[in-house]
Amino acid sequence: MIPFLDLQSINKQYRAELIEACTRVIDSGWYIGGKELEQFEHKFANYCGTQFAIGVANGLDALILTLNAWKELGKLKDGDEVIVPSNTYIASILAITANNLTPVLVEPDNQTYNIDPIKIEEAITSKTKVILPVHLYGQLAQMPEIMEIADKYNLLVLEDSAQSHGAEIDGKKAGNWGDASGFSFYPGKNLGALGDAGAVTTNDQELAQMLYALRNYGSHEKYKNLVPGMNSRLDDIQAAMLDIKLNFLDREVNHRREIANLYLTQIKNPEIILPLSNVDATQYHQHVWHLFVIRSKNRIALQKYLADHGVQTLIHYPLPPHKQQAYKEWNNLSYPISEQIHEEVISLPISPTLSLKEAEKVIQLCNGFKV
Ligand SMILES: *Cc1c(COP(=O)(O)O)cnc(C)c1O
């Protein structure tokens, strides 16, 4: 069986170093808010090109706390509107509603699957305060255009970079485009911890200071609480694991790119729509291929055929947020591009430990699929 993503084999590559780091933390007697966290925060900020990286408990909290921080800083208030893609993973939307802000769903471009800047501008009202672009599947949203719109209408921009560590446009990385960015280090992400972890990156010192407090009960100073915060910390063991894995991120991304390139050039089947098929690739290079998402009108048959021949695939995602029971009030709304994407997408295996031979097998099978 060719697995979709084999975390065991990915982390096994770094086993000796991970164990050494674990031992160091165990023996240090300092497990939260210590040197390991500080070192990783510094290194990750440096990697993204930002001034600050603030470690938090997970990617959802990174988004929740940033919006919360802007409320505490007086930049947002209950009911303000946040523009977000209608085909995102549910977490981007949960972060908005958790803060009593109003999500305004905007359709993606059906070639890139990222939010369509033209439709962002159409959705802006007097209540719009934030654009929350999601760099879906590992490819940056059209950030130059989005930042221009944000400047024109004086809006904050919060990137959801959970799937796009290291992705860039014109040499500028995910996490360094907006006013702030949320990252997830969930084990299956391109930079994955051995448990839950996340971070916010920003160049805004005032925001960074507020986030340091919010992740730690709203406290800057022990037993003094400035704001009602929460407990959302990135612990030192996970920080130490991430510090090691960050050393190998670019190498792993290059391997993903090699696989993606094989898929893009060698899968030839009219039943299958490849990513970026009609997009000017020079505009969208530096994709980090968190997921390799193809589309087919016969997705169910394709998935079964691949499984029968030993290839595991997943669907990202089967149901758009507006069709989820959690958001019943939106169930009757219509976002046709999102709905079509959700009906047709299927993700092929792509990972740092998928061999080229395995990729060849996936390609041959895809090319042999008939309805
Ligand atoms: C994974 C993910 C998140 C949430 O990250 P967690 O660490 O699982 O909380 C948010 N947004 C997107 C787009 C994601 O893929």
The ligand as a MOL file (V3000), in Angstrom:
LIG
                    3D

  0  0  0     0  0            999 V3000
M  V30 BEGIN CTAB
M  V30 COUNTS 15 15 0 0 0
M  V30 BEGIN ATOM
M  V30 1 C -4.5790 22.5890 10.0740 0
M  V30 2 C -5.2180 23.8750 9.7630 0
M  V30 3 C -5.6080 24.7790 10.7770 0
M  V30 4 C -5.6190 24.4390 12.2340 0
M  V30 5 O -4.4710 23.9720 12.7710 0
M  V30 6 P -4.5000 23.0780 14.1150 0
M  V30 7 O -3.0840 23.0900 14.5500 0
M  V30 8 O -5.0000 21.7290 13.7280 0
M  V30 9 O -5.4010 23.7610 15.0840 0
M  V30 10 C -6.0900 26.0130 10.3890 0
M  V30 11 N -6.2350 26.3350 9.0970 0
M  V30 12 C -5.9020 25.5010 8.1020 0
M  V30 13 C -6.0700 25.9470 6.6910 0
M  V30 14 C -5.4030 24.2400 8.3970 0
M  V30 15 O -5.0890 23.4100 7.3990 0
M  V30 END ATOM
M  V30 BEGIN BOND
M  V30 1 1 1 2
M  V30 2 1 2 3
M  V30 3 2 2 14
M  V30 4 1 3 4
M  V30 5 2 3 10
M  V30 6 1 4 5
M  V30 7 1 5 6
M  V30 8 2 6 7
M  V30 9 1 6 8
M  V30 10 1 6 9
M  V30 11 1 10 11
M  V30 12 2 11 12
M  V30 13 1 12 13
M  V30 14 1 12 14
M  V30 15 1 14 15
M  V30 END BOND
M  V30 END CTAB
M  END
